[in-house]
Amino acid sequence: MVPFFPFSQDKLSDKVEDAREVWETSQNPWVYRASELWDWATHETDTAVVLKELRKLDPNFSLEVWRDQETCTLCEEKFPF
């Protein structure tokens, strides 16, 4: 059976790595703009990173539930009845 792609996996990996190196070392202003646009579109906020880590530790973590619990705790400490 003849393989669908004429390149072996190693050759394909080499081509991808070469293309990535050319992209990363390019001095072309359009490449800079495209990279900035990609970074802007795929950027994770600090809050998103923290929530992801908290959900790794506790898959049932809810920011809203935590906020409500902390609000009640703070209110009770500041205004004891």
Secondary structure, 3 states (H helix, E strand, C coil): CCCCCCCCHHHHHHHHHHHHHHHHHCCCHHHHHHHHHHHHHHCCCHHHHHHHHHHHHCCCCCHHHHHHHHHHHHHHHHCCC
